Amino acid sequence: EGFKDRSALIVLAILFVVMALLAGVAVGLALGWLVFPVEWVDMPPSSLAKVYQEDHLRMAIDSYALNDDCALAVQRYKALGEVGPSLLEGIIADSGEQKIDTITAFAQCVKD
């Protein structure tokens, strides 16, 4: 009978550990996702996924078309880092809804 009491204590201890682990995970997730979520601030466009880098470049092209501010266009283009030239070539090849003359004017500005 002492053996049964001991096995019951072991099962109870294991159950307690599992419940404590689940409670810890739940509290950790609640703190990490709800109470103190990560806030991304001032991330450079070079750290974005490629599709969002292309969006950034397309917005920079649109901004240049409206404002004609070459210095700002160069700043936004350089913020993409080493992927900038390949993204610009891709946009030139597939202009989408943007006018090709707007894209080429932007390309001329940033290459000077």
C-alpha positions, 0 to 999 in steps of 0.5 A: 500500500505504501507503493500506491501512495508513492505512485500517487504522489509521483503522478500528482507531482507530474501533474503539478509540474505540467500545470505550472508549465502551462500556466507559465506559458500562458502568462508569458504569452499574455505578457509578450503579446498583450501587455508588452507587445513589440513596437517596431519604430524607425526601422529602415526600409532595407529590413523590410520584406522584398514586397514591402521594399518594392512598395517603399520604392514605388511610393518614393517614385510617386513622391518624386513625381509630385514634389520633384525633390531629388535629394529626398528621392535619393535619401529614400532610394539609398535607404533600401541599401544594396537591393535598391538597383535591382528593385528599380530595374524590376519596376522599370521592367514592370511599371504596373500603374505607374507611368514609365516616364515618371519611373525613368525620371526618378531613375535618372535622379537617383543615378546622378 
